[in-house]
Amino acid sequence: MRKTPLLAAVIFAAAVSGAPEFAAAMGSNNPTPPQSSKPSGSTTTKQKTKKDKSGSAKDFLDRYHAAYALIYDKGDFEGGITALRATGYDDNADVATLLGYACRKLGRYADAKYWYDKALAADPNHALTWSYYGMWHAEQGNVLKAKDDLEKVRLICGTECKEYVALKEVIDGTRTY
């Protein structure tokens, strides 16, 4: 089973508890850089050099980290959404997951669902996405579906990973979201 490189549980816990420091611990501040050097929707047809690719990856990470800080450290969900969309990598699972999280925190549940679905299309084994999606379901009153998502997280990273623990606590009602 593939373990997600994200520290999703820490960010999730912070988001769920309302404590910024806990939220930052749940989310991943170390996303998987895009495979391609060009953003989705780009019409560039020229071959990129190795230097261009590393610069693009660095640019992506810098932009992602800035958006991450807006969302998890400052609670600026609108600003974070704008910053994430500006990366041009909406198809990246980490970006789409964070977009979904920010939309969910703003109460935009249809938008959050769209982004979680997009993240899972990019990476069906993204534990943080499944954990956040489970929270989304719980917030919608669908605890049975949240439990299905919890099982998916268990299959991906076990019962000790932060993503599992955070979603289980939400389902059990021992953590507020």
C-alpha positions in Angstrom: 0.0 0.0 0.0 1.2 3.5 -0.8 1.6 5.9 2.0 0.9 9.5 1.3 3.8 11.8 1.7 1.5 14.3 3.4 1.3 15.1 7.1 -2.4 15.3 6.5 -3.4 14.3 10.0 -1.8 17.3 11.6 -3.4 19.8 9.2 -6.7 18.0 9.6 -6.6 18.1 13.3 -5.8 21.8 13.3 -8.7 22.4 10.9 -11.0 20.2 12.9 -10.1 21.6 16.3 -10.0 25.2 15.0 -6.4 25.6 16.3 -4.2 27.0 13.6 -1.1 25.2 14.9 -2.9 21.8 14.8 -4.3 22.5 11.3 -0.8 23.2 10.0 0.3 19.9 11.4 -2.4 18.0 9.6 -2.0 19.3 6.1 1.0 18.7 3.9 3.5 21.4 3.5 5.5 19.0 1.3 3.3 18.3 -1.7 4.3 16.0 -4.5 5.5 18.3 -7.3 3.8 18.0 -10.6 5.2 15.5 -13.1 5.1 17.9 -15.9 6.9 21.2 -16.0 3.9 23.0 -17.6 0.8 23.8 -15.7 -2.5 22.3 -16.7 -4.1 24.3 -19.5 -0.7 25.5 -20.7 -0.4 25.8 -24.5 3.4 25.8 -24.5 4.7 23.3 -27.0 8.5 23.9 -26.7 10.5 21.3 -24.8 11.6 22.4 -21.4 15.2 22.1 -20.3 16.2 20.4 -17.1 16.8 23.8 -15.6 13.3 25.0 -16.6 11.8 21.9 -15.0 13.6 22.3 -11.7 12.6 26.0 -11.7 9.0 25.1 -12.4 9.0 22.6 -9.5 10.6 25.2 -7.2 8.0 27.8 -8.3 5.2 25.3 -7.7 6.5 24.5 -4.2 7.0 28.1 -3.4 3.4 29.0 -4.5 2.0 25.9 -2.7 3.8 26.8 0.5 2.5 30.4 0.3 -1.1 29.2 -0.2 -0.7 26.6 2.6 0.3 29.3 5.0 -2.6 31.5 4.0 -5.1 28.6 4.6 -3.6 26.8 7.7 -1.7 29.5 9.4 -3.8 32.6 8.8 -7.3 31.1 8.1 -7.4 33.1 4.9 -9.4 30.5 2.8 -10.3 32.9 0.0 -6.7 34.1 -0.4 -5.5 30.5 -0.3 -7.9 29.4 -3.0 -6.7 32.3 -5.2 -3.1 31.4 -4.6 -3.6 27.7 -5.3 -5.5 28.4 -8.5 -2.7 30.7 -9.6 -0.3 27.7 -9.5 -1.9 26.3 -12.6 -1.8 22.8 -11.2 -5.4 22.1 -10.3 -5.0 18.5 -11.3 -2.3 17.9 -8.7 -3.9 15.8 -5.8 -2.3 18.0 -3.1 -3.5 21.2 -4.7 -7.0 19.9 -5.3 -7.2 18.5 -1.8 -6.2 21.8 -0.3 -8.7 23.6 -2.5 -11.4 21.2 -1.3 -10.5 21.8 2.3 -10.6 25.6 1.9 -13.9 25.5 0.1 -15.3 23.2 2.9 -14.2 25.6 5.6 -16.0 28.4 3.8 -19.2 26.2 3.7 -19.0 25.8 -0.1 -19.8 22.1 0.0 -20.5 21.6 -3.7 -17.1 23.2 -4.5 -15.4 21.1 -1.9 -16.9 17.9 -3.4 -15.7 18.9 -6.8 -12.1 19.4 -5.6 -12.0 16.2 -3.6 -13.3 14.3 -6.6 -10.6 15.9 -8.7 -7.9 15.1 -6.2 -9.0 11.4 -6.1 -9.0 11.3 -9.9 -5.4 12.3 -9.8 -4.5 10.0 -6.9 -7.1 7.4 -5.8 -4.9 6.5 -2.8 -4.5 10.0 -1.4 -5.1 9.4 2.3 -5.6 13.1 3.2 -8.2 13.5 0.5 -10.1 10.5 1.8 -9.9 11.8 5.4 -11.1 15.3 4.4 -13.8 13.8 2.2 -14.9 11.8 5.2 -15.2 15.0 7.2 -17.1 16.5 4.4 -19.6 13.6 4.6 -19.8 13.8 8.4 -20.5 17.6 8.1 -23.3 16.7 5.6 -24.8 14.2 8.2 -23.7 11.1 6.3 -21.8 9.2 8.9 -22.1 5.9 7.0 -20.3 7.4 4.0 -17.7 8.9 6.4 -17.1 5.4 7.8 -16.6 4.1 4.2 -14.0 6.8 3.7 -12.4 5.9 7.0 -12.0 2.3 5.7 -10.3 3.6 2.6 -7.9 5.6 4.7 -7.2 2.4 6.8 -6.4 0.5 3.6 -4.0 3.2 2.5 -2.1 4.0 5.6 -3.4 1.8 8.5 -5.0 2.9 11.8 -2.0 4.8 13.2 -1.7 7.4 10.5 -2.8 10.9 11.3 -5.4 10.9 8.5 -7.1 7.8 10.0 -7.0 9.0 13.6 -8.4 12.5 12.8 -11.3 11.2 10.7 -12.1 8.5 13.3 -12.2 11.1 16.1 -14.6 13.2 14.0 -16.8 10.2 13.4 -16.7 9.2 17.0 -17.6 12.7 18.1 -14.5 13.2 20.2 -13.2 16.0 18.0 -15.2 18.8 16.6 -14.9 20.1 13.1 
